[in-house]
Amino acid sequence: MNLADKSRPAPRGRVTRMAMKLRDSGLSWQVVDDDVVVLDLDGSVYFRVNGTGRVLWERLQQPATVDELVAELTGNYDVDEAQARADVEAFLGDLRTRDLIEDA
């Protein structure tokens, strides 16, 4: 899971335990090969999401909780729950800091 920003570093943000989803406006994204290429129209920033991040990104089109995202990873990849949870929380923290997700 790699969120390769092409313009600025992203500090960690706070992740809530409620359902969240991708922001409704100002995002344009497209699947290219195995990655998701995202353009944040509001911030004029683009970046790429790959690996398990792509799975989480696509799942976040609809509201999802941390537990649901962890289940998505453990059900589809050879990863234990503790590692999946750490990865999900880090990914969501990055998205939250970039203002790309919102509470559902």
RONUFI-837542 format. One record per residue: residue number from 1; chain; y, x, z of N, C-alpha, C in turn. Coordinates in steps of 0.05 Angstrom, whole numbers. Example, Ala and Ser with C-alpha at 12.3 -4.5 7.8 and 13.67 -1.06 7.14 Angstrom:
// RONUFI-837542
{pt 1,'A',{-114,264,156},{-90,246,156},{-66,264,156}}
{pt 2,'A',{-45,257,142},{-21,273,143},{1,258,157}}
//
This chain:
// RONUFI-837542
{pt 1,'A',{-23,17,0},{0,0,0},{24,18,0}}
{pt 2,'A',{40,16,-21},{63,34,-24},{86,18,-34}}
{pt 3,'A',{108,19,-20},{132,5,-29},{151,28,-37}}
{pt 4,'A',{151,35,-62},{166,58,-72},{194,48,-80}}
{pt 5,'A',{213,52,-63},{241,44,-68},{254,66,-86}}
{pt 6,'A',{269,57,-105},{282,76,-123},{311,81,-116}}
{pt 7,'A',{320,70,-93},{349,73,-88},{356,79,-59}}
{pt 8,'A',{340,71,-40},{349,74,-12},{325,74,6}}
{pt 9,'A',{326,88,29},{305,87,48},{305,60,63}}
{pt 10,'A',{282,52,73},{281,26,87},{271,30,115}}
{pt 11,'A',{289,27,135},{280,28,162},{262,5,169}}
{pt 12,'A',{247,7,190},{229,-14,199},{245,-38,210}}
{pt 13,'A',{235,-61,205},{248,-86,215},{229,-101,234}}
{pt 14,'A',{239,-121,246},{224,-137,265},{208,-158,249}}
{pt 15,'A',{182,-160,256},{165,-180,244},{159,-202,264}}
{pt 16,'A',{163,-227,256},{157,-249,274},{128,-258,271}}
{pt 17,'A',{119,-274,289},{91,-285,289},{90,-311,274}}
{pt 18,'A',{112,-322,265},{111,-348,251},{106,-343,221}}
{pt 19,'A',{101,-364,207},{96,-362,178},{121,-352,164}}
{pt 20,'A',{117,-336,144},{138,-326,128},{130,-326,99}}
{pt 21,'A',{150,-323,81},{144,-323,52},{166,-307,39}}
{pt 22,'A',{162,-302,13},{182,-288,-2},{208,-304,-3}}
{pt 23,'A',{230,-290,-4},{256,-303,-6},{257,-320,-31}}
{pt 24,'A',{269,-343,-28},{270,-363,-51},{288,-355,-74}}
{pt 25,'A',{309,-340,-68},{328,-335,-90},{334,-305,-92}}
{pt 26,'A',{342,-297,-115},{351,-269,-119},{330,-249,-123}}
{pt 27,'A',{305,-257,-127},{283,-238,-133},{271,-244,-160}}
{pt 28,'A',{267,-223,-175},{253,-224,-200},{230,-204,-199}}
{pt 29,'A',{206,-213,-205},{184,-194,-203},{163,-200,-224}}
{pt 30,'A',{147,-180,-231},{127,-183,-252},{104,-164,-246}}
{pt 31,'A',{80,-173,-251},{56,-155,-248},{55,-138,-273}}
{pt 32,'A',{53,-111,-268},{50,-92,-289},{27,-74,-282}}
{pt 33,'A',{5,-76,-298},{-20,-63,-292},{-29,-72,-264}}
{pt 34,'A',{-32,-54,-245},{-41,-62,-218},{-19,-63,-198}}
{pt 35,'A',{6,-62,-207},{29,-61,-190},{46,-87,-193}}
{pt 36,'A',{63,-91,-174},{84,-112,-177},{111,-96,-178}}
{pt 37,'A',{126,-101,-199},{152,-89,-201},{172,-111,-193}}
{pt 38,'A',{189,-104,-174},{207,-124,-162},{236,-115,-166}}
{pt 39,'A',{253,-134,-174},{282,-129,-176},{295,-148,-156}}
{pt 40,'A',{309,-137,-137},{325,-152,-118},{352,-156,-131}}
{pt 41,'A',{357,-179,-143},{382,-184,-158},{406,-183,-140}}
{pt 42,'A',{403,-192,-115},{426,-192,-97},{434,-164,-89}}
{pt 43,'A',{415,-146,-85},{421,-119,-77},{421,-99,-99}}
{pt 44,'A',{415,-107,-123},{413,-89,-146},{394,-66,-141}}
{pt 45,'A',{371,-72,-129},{351,-52,-122},{325,-60,-135}}
{pt 46,'A',{311,-40,-145},{284,-46,-155},{264,-28,-142}}
{pt 47,'A',{240,-37,-140},{218,-21,-128},{192,-32,-138}}
{pt 48,'A',{171,-17,-131},{144,-23,-139},{126,-28,-115}}
{pt 49,'A',{109,-47,-116},{90,-53,-95},{62,-49,-108}}
{pt 50,'A',{45,-33,-95},{19,-28,-107},{-3,-30,-86}}
{pt 51,'A',{-28,-28,-94},{-50,-29,-76},{-52,-56,-62}}
{pt 52,'A',{-58,-54,-36},{-61,-78,-20},{-34,-92,-17}}
{pt 53,'A',{-12,-78,-20},{14,-90,-20},{18,-111,-41}}
{pt 54,'A',{5,-107,-64},{6,-127,-86},{-7,-153,-77}}
{pt 55,'A',{-30,-150,-63},{-45,-174,-53},{-27,-189,-34}}
{pt 56,'A',{-15,-175,-15},{2,-187,5},{27,-200,-8}}
{pt 57,'A',{39,-186,-27},{62,-197,-41},{55,-223,-55}}
{pt 58,'A',{33,-223,-69},{26,-248,-83},{19,-270,-64}}
{pt 59,'A',{7,-264,-41},{0,-284,-21},{25,-296,-8}}
{pt 60,'A',{46,-279,-7},{71,-288,6},{88,-306,-12}}
{pt 61,'A',{78,-314,-35},{91,-334,-51},{91,-361,-37}}
{pt 62,'A',{71,-364,-20},{68,-388,-3},{70,-378,26}}
{pt 63,'A',{79,-396,45},{80,-388,73},{54,-377,83}}
{pt 64,'A',{55,-355,99},{32,-343,111},{39,-330,137}}
{pt 65,'A',{21,-330,156},{24,-316,181},{12,-288,179}}
{pt 66,'A',{18,-272,199},{7,-245,200},{-24,-248,201}}
{pt 67,'A',{-34,-266,217},{-63,-269,219},{-76,-277,192}}
{pt 68,'A',{-62,-294,177},{-73,-301,150},{-72,-277,131}}
{pt 69,'A',{-52,-261,133},{-50,-238,115},{-71,-217,123}}
{pt 70,'A',{-76,-214,149},{-97,-195,159},{-124,-205,148}}
{pt 71,'A',{-129,-231,150},{-154,-242,140},{-157,-237,110}}
{pt 72,'A',{-135,-239,96},{-136,-234,67},{-145,-205,61}}
{pt 73,'A',{-135,-186,77},{-143,-158,72},{-171,-153,81}}
{pt 74,'A',{-178,-162,105},{-206,-157,115},{-227,-171,99}}
{pt 75,'A',{-220,-194,86},{-238,-208,70},{-242,-196,42}}
{pt 76,'A',{-224,-180,33},{-225,-169,6},{-227,-139,4}}
{pt 77,'A',{-224,-125,27},{-225,-96,27},{-242,-87,50}}
{pt 78,'A',{-252,-62,48},{-268,-50,69},{-249,-37,89}}
{pt 79,'A',{-237,-54,106},{-217,-45,126},{-222,-61,151}}
{pt 80,'A',{-220,-48,174},{-224,-62,199},{-199,-77,206}}
{pt 81,'A',{-202,-96,224},{-179,-114,231},{-155,-99,243}}
{pt 82,'A',{-160,-79,260},{-138,-64,272},{-121,-50,251}}
{pt 83,'A',{-135,-37,232},{-120,-23,210},{-106,-43,192}}
{pt 84,'A',{-119,-65,185},{-107,-85,168},{-82,-96,182}}
{pt 85,'A',{-83,-102,208},{-60,-113,222},{-37,-92,222}}
{pt 86,'A',{-43,-67,227},{-22,-47,227},{-9,-45,199}}
{pt 87,'A',{-26,-46,178},{-15,-45,151},{2,-69,144}}
{pt 88,'A',{-8,-93,152},{7,-118,147},{34,-117,161}}
{pt 89,'A',{33,-110,187},{58,-110,202},{78,-89,192}}
{pt 90,'A',{68,-66,183},{86,-46,171},{98,-56,145}}
{pt 91,'A',{82,-69,128},{91,-79,103},{111,-102,107}}
{pt 92,'A',{105,-120,125},{124,-142,130},{150,-132,143}}
{pt 93,'A',{148,-112,160},{172,-100,172},{190,-88,150}}
{pt 94,'A',{178,-75,131},{193,-64,108},{206,-86,92}}
{pt 95,'A',{191,-107,86},{202,-130,71},{224,-144,86}}
{pt 96,'A',{220,-147,112},{240,-160,129},{266,-144,129}}
{pt 97,'A',{264,-117,132},{287,-100,132},{303,-102,106}}
{pt 98,'A',{288,-105,84},{301,-107,58},{310,-136,52}}
{pt 99,'A',{306,-154,71},{314,-182,68},{299,-195,44}}
{pt 100,'A',{274,-188,41},{258,-200,19},{240,-223,27}}
{pt 101,'A',{236,-226,53},{221,-248,63},{238,-265,82}}
{pt 102,'A',{229,-289,86},{244,-307,105},{223,-324,120}}
{pt 103,'A',{231,-334,143},{214,-351,158},{209,-377,142}}
{pt 104,'A',{185,-387,144},{178,-411,128},{180,-435,146}}
//
